[in-house]
Amino acid sequence: MTGKNKSQGKKDPNNKTVAMNRKARFTYFIEDTMEAGIMLTGTEVKSLRTGQASIAESYAAVQGSEIFLVNAHIPEYTKSNAKWQHEVRRPRKLLLHKNQMSKLIGAVQRKGTTLIPLSVYFNDRGIAKVELGVATGKKQHDKRQTEKERDWQREKSRVMSDKNA
């Protein structure tokens, strides 16, 4: 079988990452990830291409049978007329297949799980995508353990680079 697997699309070096939620993997256990499209206006796309979006405080919410990206900050596009400008923190509909949507809605209905956007990027065709993670919150001791592991990996790589030098 030739061609790329869709799940490998986010690893492609042609993808231009616009915004990352770096704190998400520290604050949550990410159980599963899924790629979704976003319904955007023209000025939102142009603003995303400048790379100034923020998804640090955002989450995905289920409303009826649809999923929306809530509280994502996409700044106004400065080179556009005021009448074409978009609302900065409006809810944006996520575009998913029905089976993907039902899987995510089922995951959110479980106790303690939520949908967190991990990154916003443009794929190789130039289409804006969101990487969603099904997440459960970490306790304080879990966060400390994550920090210890990260420090150990950093120290280990430092020691290995000293041996090679």
RADA-V815544 format. One record per backbone hydrogen bond with DSSP energy under -1.0 kcal/mol. CO is the residue of the C=O (numbers start at 1). NH is the residue of the N-H. E is the energy in kcal/mol with one decimal. If there is no record, write none. Layout:
CO,NH,E
CO,NH,E
This chain:
5,8,-1.3
6,9,-1.3
8,11,-1.3
9,12,-1.1
12,15,-1.6
16,122,-1.9
19,120,-2.7
20,22,-1.0
23,27,-2.4
24,28,-2.6
27,138,-2.3
29,136,-1.9
32,134,-2.8
34,132,-3.4
36,130,-3.2
37,95,-2.6
41,45,-1.8
42,46,-2.1
43,47,-2.1
44,48,-2.4
45,49,-2.0
48,51,-1.5
54,73,-2.6
59,70,-3.2
61,68,-2.8
63,66,-1.5
66,63,-2.7
67,94,-2.8
68,61,-2.7
69,92,-2.4
70,59,-1.8
73,54,-2.5
77,80,-1.4
81,84,-1.2
88,74,-1.8
92,69,-3.6
93,39,-2.5
95,37,-2.1
97,101,-2.7
98,102,-2.7
99,103,-1.7
100,104,-2.3
101,105,-2.8
102,106,-2.1
103,107,-1.8
104,108,-2.2
105,109,-1.7
110,113,-1.3
114,135,-3.2
115,60,-2.5
116,133,-2.8
118,21,-2.8
119,131,-2.8
120,18,-3.0
120,19,-1.8
121,129,-3.4
122,16,-1.5
123,126,-2.0
127,123,-2.4
129,121,-2.4
130,36,-2.7
131,118,-3.8
132,34,-2.4
133,116,-2.6
134,31,-3.0
135,114,-2.4
136,29,-3.2
139,143,-1.8
140,144,-1.9
141,145,-1.9
142,146,-2.2
143,147,-2.1
144,148,-2.3
145,149,-2.4
146,150,-2.2
147,151,-2.3
148,152,-2.4
149,153,-2.4
150,154,-2.0
151,155,-2.5
152,156,-2.7
153,157,-2.2
154,158,-1.8
155,159,-2.4
156,160,-2.4
157,161,-2.0
158,162,-1.6
159,163,-1.9
160,164,-1.6
